[in-house]
């Protein structure tokens, strides 16, 4: 009989140097699933990362705080309770230029991978 479900009690904590918490619950790093990744994240106040042009769709749901998206030159700010889908192969920069941390869930289809994200040199 095949397994009916999987409960994730020990997500993979991605090592970072920018103060951002990344807990991958399902995906390449956790269960070698390359189809989808689901991560819980907390971005500190003042955080930003380089532009990227990923080969995956990314869905973001904001739990608390605010997060800024620079989507091919257009600035979009989401607040708690809002969500966004960014199509693959779109140049985007994620940041939290605000004075409070931002907690959110990110879902990538296919799964997040350093080989697919195409981050620019900062």
DRENVEX-638249 format. One record per residue: x, y, z of N, C-alpha, C, CB in turn. Coordinates in steps of 0.02 Angstrom, whole numbers, plus 50000, padded with zeros to 5 digits. Each point is the difference from the previous one (the first is absolute). Glycine has a CB too. Layout:
BEGIN
{{X, Y, Z}, {X, Y, Z}, {X, Y, Z}, {X, Y, Z}} ...
! end
This chain:
BEGIN
{{50042, 49941, 50000}, {49958, 50059, 50000}, {50044, 50062, 50000}, {49908, 49938, 50061}} {{50075, 50110, 49897}, {50040, 50061, 49997}, {49985, 50046, 50058}, {50002, 49991, 49875}} {{50045, 50051, 50140}, {49993, 50048, 50054}, {49946, 50051, 49983}, {50122, 49985, 50031}} {{49834, 50029, 50015}, {49944, 50045, 49987}, {50017, 50073, 50013}, {49924, 49907, 50028}} {{50124, 50107, 50016}, {50018, 50069, 50014}, {50068, 50004, 50033}, {49879, 50029, 50012}} {{50148, 50031, 49988}, {50064, 50013, 50033}, {49993, 50062, 50043}, {50065, 49947, 49904}} {{49951, 50048, 50159}, {50000, 50058, 50045}, {50072, 50023, 50006}, {49898, 49959, 50064}} {{50113, 50106, 49925}, {50068, 50027, 50005}, {50008, 50033, 50068}, {50005, 50019, 49875}} {{50036, 49951, 50167}, {50014, 50027, 50066}, {50069, 50029, 50006}, {49921, 49918, 50047}} {{50122, 50071, 49903}, {50069, 50023, 50003}, {50020, 50029, 49932}, {50027, 49913, 50087}} {{49947, 50147, 49897}, {50018, 50030, 49935}, {50074, 50014, 49996}, {49886, 50051, 49993}} {{50140, 49951, 49945}, {50070, 50016, 49989}, {50009, 50075, 50009}, {50015, 49902, 49920}} {{50029, 50118, 50125}, {50014, 50071, 50011}, {50059, 50018, 49954}, {49958, 49998, 50122}} {{50027, 50044, 49829}, {50051, 50020, 49951}, {50049, 50048, 50033}, {49918, 49984, 49904}} {{50147, 50001, 50091}, {50049, 50046, 50029}, {50001, 50067, 49962}, {50070, 49902, 50038}} {{49926, 50153, 49998}, {50001, 50067, 49969}, {50051, 50043, 50036}, {49879, 49990, 49966}} {{50141, 50064, 50001}, {50046, 50048, 50030}, {49969, 50069, 50007}, {50095, 49935, 49951}} {{49840, 50070, 50032}, {49967, 50066, 50000}, {49947, 50007, 50054}, {50022, 50005, 49878}} {{49976, 49948, 50169}, {49951, 50004, 50055}, {49931, 49973, 49983}, {50062, 50097, 50037}} {{49928, 49880, 49902}, {49935, 49973, 49980}, {49994, 49927, 50021}, {49997, 50079, 49902}} {{49944, 49905, 50126}, {49985, 49930, 50019}, {49964, 49968, 49941}, {49992, 50029, 50124}} {{50034, 49914, 49853}, {49968, 49961, 49947}, {49993, 49929, 50025}, {50048, 50074, 49908}} {{49890, 49903, 50101}, {49985, 49932, 50020}, {49963, 49966, 49942}, {49994, 50032, 50124}} {{50042, 49925, 49839}, {49968, 49965, 49945}, {49964, 49938, 50028}, {50087, 50042, 49917}} {{49847, 49956, 50075}, {49961, 49943, 50025}, {49998, 49943, 49949}, {49932, 50079, 50067}} {{50062, 49938, 49870}, {50002, 49951, 49946}, {50039, 50031, 49943}, {49889, 49946, 50035}} {{50152, 50014, 49930}, {50038, 50026, 49944}, {50065, 49963, 49992}, {49948, 50111, 50017}} {{50095, 49916, 49940}, {50064, 49967, 49983}, {50042, 49985, 50061}, {49997, 50059, 49892}} {{50010, 49988, 50155}, {50045, 49991, 50057}, {49971, 49953, 50052}, {50044, 50114, 49979}} {{49890, 49884, 50027}, {49968, 49961, 50054}, {49985, 49929, 49981}, {49952, 50105, 50040}} {{50011, 49886, 49905}, {49979, 49932, 49981}, {50015, 49984, 49926}, {49911, 50008, 50087}} {{50135, 50031, 49884}, {50022, 49990, 49931}, {49942, 50004, 49950}, {50092, 49928, 50043}} {{49858, 50112, 49974}, {49943, 50011, 49956}, {50016, 50059, 49955}, {49919, 49954, 50086}} {{50089, 50033, 49850}, {50017, 50054, 49953}, {49938, 50031, 49968}, {50109, 49943, 49978}} {{49832, 50031, 50038}, {49938, 50026, 49969}, {49974, 50062, 50034}, {49973, 49884, 49966}} {{50035, 50119, 50101}, {49972, 50057, 50038}, {50044, 50010, 50062}, {49882, 49976, 49959}} {{50123, 50086, 50062}, {50032, 50013, 50065}, {49954, 50047, 50039}, {50117, 49985, 49953}} {{49880, 50002, 50112}, {49959, 50040, 50046}, {50045, 50019, 50058}, {49891, 49942, 49967}} {{50115, 50124, 50044}, {50045, 50024, 50052}, {49967, 50054, 50043}, {50097, 49974, 49927}} {{49919, 50024, 50137}, {49980, 50052, 50048}, {50060, 50045, 50008}, {49916, 49924, 50062}} {{50074, 50142, 49931}, {50055, 50046, 50003}, {49985, 50060, 50045}, {50033, 49964, 49885}} {{50021, 50063, 50144}, {49995, 50062, 50038}, {50058, 50044, 49976}, {49945, 49944, 50103}} {{50037, 50112, 49866}, {50050, 50048, 49975}, {50006, 50057, 50050}, {49975, 49970, 49879}} {{50086, 50043, 50145}, {50009, 50054, 50049}, {49988, 50069, 49969}, {50082, 49929, 50062}} {{49904, 50119, 49980}, {49993, 50070, 49977}, {50064, 50020, 49963}, {49923, 50028, 50097}} {{50069, 50006, 49846}, {50057, 50023, 49962}, {50031, 49949, 49954}, {50020, 50076, 50092}} {{49953, 49863, 49904}, {50027, 49946, 49960}, {49986, 50011, 49925}, {49986, 49922, 50097}} {{50061, 50057, 49862}, {49987, 49995, 49927}, {50047, 49949, 49971}, {49962, 50121, 49994}} {{50022, 49854, 49947}, {50043, 49954, 49965}, {50008, 50024, 49928}, {49965, 49904, 50074}} {{50084, 50069, 49890}, {50011, 50023, 49931}, {49941, 49984, 49954}, {50123, 49985, 50019}} {{49874, 50050, 49925}, {49952, 49982, 49948}, {50011, 49928, 49978}, {49993, 50120, 49962}} {{49954, 49848, 50016}, {50004, 49932, 49974}, {49949, 49993, 49944}, {50039, 49954, 50112}} {{49971, 49996, 49845}, {49953, 49985, 49946}, {49989, 49924, 50001}, {50037, 50100, 49928}} {{49921, 49876, 50119}, {49994, 49929, 50012}, {49961, 49963, 49945}, {50006, 50025, 50121}} {{50011, 49912, 49870}, {49965, 49956, 49954}, {49943, 49963, 50036}, {50105, 49986, 49932}} {{49864, 50047, 50118}, {49943, 49970, 50035}, {49951, 50056, 50017}, {50073, 49907, 50047}} {{49863, 50074, 49959}, {49950, 50046, 50026}, {50010, 50004, 50075}, {49917, 49972, 49907}} {{50073, 50087, 50121}, {50005, 50006, 50073}, {49937, 50034, 50027}, {50126, 50007, 49993}} {{49844, 49958, 50055}, {49941, 50025, 50035}, {50022, 50022, 50069}, {49921, 49924, 49935}} {{50057, 50134, 50088}, {50018, 50024, 50066}, {49937, 50020, 50037}, {50113, 50040, 49959}} {{49879, 49937, 50103}, {49945, 50019, 50044}, {50030, 50034, 50061}, {49925, 49905, 49958}} {{50054, 50157, 50056}, {50027, 50038, 50056}, {49960, 49984, 50064}, {50039, 50092, 49921}} {{49996, 49885, 50130}, {49968, 49985, 50065}, {49999, 50062, 50044}, {50039, 49880, 49992}} {{50018, 50154, 50013}, {50002, 50063, 50038}, {50055, 50044, 49972}, {49957, 49943, 50104}} {{50034, 50122, 49907}, {50048, 50049, 49973}, {49984, 50017, 49927}, {50087, 49956, 50078}} {{49963, 50072, 49888}, {49993, 50019, 49930}, {50062, 49977, 49962}, {49929, 50100, 50030}} {{50062, 49887, 49905}, {50055, 49979, 49958}, {49996, 50038, 49934}, {50004, 49885, 50053}} {{50054, 50137, 49923}, {50002, 50037, 49937}, {50026, 49955, 49944}, {50019, 50108, 50063}} {{49949, 49899, 49879}, {50019, 49963, 49940}, {50016, 50052, 49946}, {49927, 49899, 50030}} {{50131, 50096, 49940}, {50017, 50040, 49941}, {49994, 49952, 49941}, {50079, 50082, 50065}} {{49865, 49922, 49900}, {49985, 49953, 49946}, {50013, 50034, 49934}, {49913, 49940, 50070}} {{50146, 50048, 49903}, {50020, 50029, 49936}, {49991, 50076, 50000}, {49968, 49893, 49943}} {{50052, 50138, 50113}, {49997, 50073, 50006}, {49937, 50028, 50032}, {50070, 50002, 49901}} {{49879, 49956, 50109}, {49939, 50022, 50033}, {50002, 49981, 50074}, {49935, 49988, 49892}} {{50054, 50061, 50152}, {50002, 49987, 50072}, {49930, 49980, 50025}, {50096, 50083, 50014}} {{49901, 49860, 50019}, {49938, 49975, 50029}, {50014, 49986, 50073}, {49959, 49950, 49889}} {{49997, 50072, 50156}, {50007, 49987, 50072}, {49940, 49960, 50023}, {50068, 50106, 50017}} {{49944, 49838, 50015}, {49946, 49959, 50028}, {50001, 50004, 50076}, {50006, 49923, 49901}} {{49936, 50073, 50128}, {49992, 50000, 50073}, {49969, 49934, 50023}, {49987, 50126, 50000}} {{50011, 49864, 50065}, {49973, 49939, 50029}, {49931, 49984, 49971}, {50063, 50022, 50105}} {{49928, 49914, 49877}, {49937, 49977, 49972}, {49997, 50004, 49924}, {49947, 50035, 50105}} {{50104, 49994, 49864}, {50001, 50006, 49927}, {50048, 49949, 49971}, {49971, 50122, 50007}} {{50019, 49862, 49929}, {50043, 49952, 49966}, {50012, 50022, 49928}, {49959, 49907, 50074}} {{50092, 50063, 49895}, {50019, 50017, 49932}, {50028, 49938, 49966}, {50025, 50120, 50033}} {{49964, 49876, 49902}, {50033, 49949, 49958}, {50043, 50038, 49950}, {49903, 49915, 50013}} {{50161, 50067, 49984}, {50045, 50030, 49951}, {50019, 49945, 49950}, {50045, 50086, 50084}} {{49943, 49929, 49853}, {50013, 49951, 49947}, {50074, 49985, 49994}, {49899, 50041, 49939}} {{50118, 49901, 50034}, {50069, 49982, 49989}, {50031, 50043, 49945}, {49975, 49882, 50036}} {{50091, 50123, 49966}, {50039, 50039, 49952}, {49986, 50075, 50002}, {50001, 49899, 49928}} {{49977, 50126, 50130}, {49989, 50071, 50011}, {50054, 50025, 50048}, {49874, 49989, 49981}} {{50157, 50067, 50003}, {50053, 50028, 50043}, {49967, 50031, 50062}, {50076, 50023, 49899}} {{49946, 49957, 50159}, {49968, 50021, 50063}, {50053, 50008, 50054}, {49893, 49942, 49968}} {{50094, 50107, 50077}, {50041, 50007, 50060}, {49953, 50001, 50060}, {50091, 50064, 49937}} {{49924, 49896, 50113}, {49962, 49997, 50061}, {50036, 50040, 50054}, {49953, 49887, 49969}} {{50009, 50152, 50071}, {50031, 50038, 50054}, {49949, 50016, 50054}, {50083, 50048, 49919}} {{49945, 49973, 50138}, {49960, 50024, 50056}, {50033, 50065, 50024}, {49962, 49882, 50035}} {{50023, 50174, 49931}, {50031, 50064, 50019}, {49964, 50032, 50060}, {50035, 50016, 49882}} {{49919, 49948, 50148}, {49959, 50028, 50054}, {50033, 49989, 50068}, {49897, 49981, 49931}} {{50073, 50048, 50122}, {50032, 49998, 50066}, {49975, 49943, 50044}, {50013, 50122, 49991}} {{49953, 49829, 49979}, {49979, 49940, 50037}, {50014, 49939, 49958}, {49911, 50066, 50061}} {{50099, 49876, 49972}, {50013, 49941, 49961}, {49938, 49978, 49963}, {50088, 49965, 50082}} {{49922, 49995, 49866}, {49945, 49975, 49958}, {50002, 49924, 50001}, {50003, 50103, 49927}} {{49941, 49867, 50093}, {49994, 49927, 50000}, {49954, 49980, 49943}, {50018, 49994, 50126}} {{50004, 49955, 49836}, {49960, 49980, 49942}, {50013, 49927, 49981}, {50002, 50118, 49960}} {{49955, 49857, 49997}, {50007, 49933, 49971}, {50015, 50010, 49926}, {49920, 49946, 50085}} {{50129, 50017, 49890}, {50016, 50001, 49928}, {49992, 49930, 49972}, {50080, 50097, 50017}} {{49888, 49899, 49925}, {49990, 49937, 49964}, {50029, 50009, 49930}, {49895, 49971, 50067}} {{50149, 49985, 49913}, {50031, 50003, 49934}, {49981, 49939, 49959}, {50095, 50068, 50046}} {{49886, 49944, 49891}, {49983, 49947, 49952}, {50041, 50010, 49937}, {49883, 49988, 50048}} {{50162, 49967, 49931}, {50024, 49944, 50040}, {50038, 50025, 50061}, {50007, 49929, 49897}} {{50019, 50026, 50141}, {50032, 50016, 50064}, {50059, 50048, 49992}, {49965, 49889, 50042}} {{50045, 50153, 50010}, {50058, 50045, 50002}, {50064, 49959, 49992}, {49937, 50081, 50074}} {{50108, 49946, 49886}, {50066, 49970, 49991}, {50048, 50055, 49982}, {49950, 49889, 49963}} {{50111, 50109, 50064}, {50050, 50050, 49982}, {50015, 49998, 49925}, {50050, 49991, 50116}} {{49942, 49951, 49853}, {50011, 49993, 49928}, {49946, 50035, 49959}, {50058, 49892, 50022}} {{49884, 50119, 50007}, {49943, 50030, 49964}, {49986, 50072, 50017}, {49953, 49888, 49995}} {{50077, 50139, 50060}, {49981, 50066, 50024}, {50034, 50057, 49961}, {49984, 49949, 50113}} {{50076, 50041, 49864}, {50037, 50050, 49960}, {50005, 50067, 50034}, {49962, 49941, 49898}} {{50067, 50059, 50162}, {50012, 50063, 50037}, {50055, 50040, 49967}, {49963, 49946, 50106}} {{50028, 50119, 49893}, {50051, 50045, 49972}, {50052, 50015, 50054}, {49916, 50051, 49920}} {{50143, 49967, 50060}, {50051, 50020, 50048}, {49977, 50063, 50034}, {50092, 49947, 49932}} {{49914, 50054, 50134}, {49975, 50059, 50037}, {50051, 50056, 50001}, {49931, 49925, 50070}} 
! end
